[in-house]
Amino acid sequence: MAGIRALRERMANLENAEKPRPSPFAVLFGSFDAWGEREVLPGALNERDMIGVVAALRRGEQDGTWGRHI
């Protein structure tokens, strides 16, 4: 019975490893939209400068750049 339990745990680990993980940005701030509404739009950060920053962060999250190992 212990062998079956161990096999089930290994299968669960393999399945979890294949699932996409949230980016560090999503873990820290939630979504880009929520962060933008909370920090950028009210003027906490310079809106003009942040357009490029937000675009770069979105690209990095969408293409999985943050998850690549160097």
N, C-alpha and C positions, 0 to 999 in steps of 0.2 A: 504494500500500500504506500510505503514511503517513496518508492520509485515513481509511482503514478503521480503523487503530489509534486515531486521534484520536476517531473516532466511538464506538468501543468504550469508550474511557476516559470520554467524556462520558456515555454511557449508564450506566456503572458509578457515576459520581458522582451522577447523578440517582437511581438506585436506592438508593444509600447515604443520600442526603438524605431519602428518604421513610421510612427505617427509624426506629423509635423509639430515641432515645438514652437511656442511663441517666441518672438524676437525679444532680446533684452529690453528694447524700447517698450514693447507691449507689456512686459512684466512690470516695468517700473512705472509707466504712465497710463496704461490702459490702451486706448486707441489713439491714432493721430488726430482724429476729429475731436475727441474729448480734450486732449492736450491743447490743441489749437484754440478751442473755445475758451479754455480755462486760462491759458498763458499768453497766447499771441494776440487774440482779438481784443481783450480788455486793455492792451497796452503794456503788459508786463514785460514784453520783449518787443523789439523794433519790428514792426510788421513787414516793412520792405525788405529788410535783411533776412527775415525768417522764411520768406517764400522759397528761396533757394535751398535753405537748410532743410525745410520740411520736404521739399521735392527729392532731395538726395536721400534723406532717411526713408522715405516711402519706397524709392527704387531699391535701396538696400534690403528692405524687408520683403518686398515682393519677389526679388530674384534670389533671395536666400544668401546674400553676401555675408551677413552676420554669422551664419552657421558654417561657413567654410573654414577648414583648417589650413593654416599657412605652412 
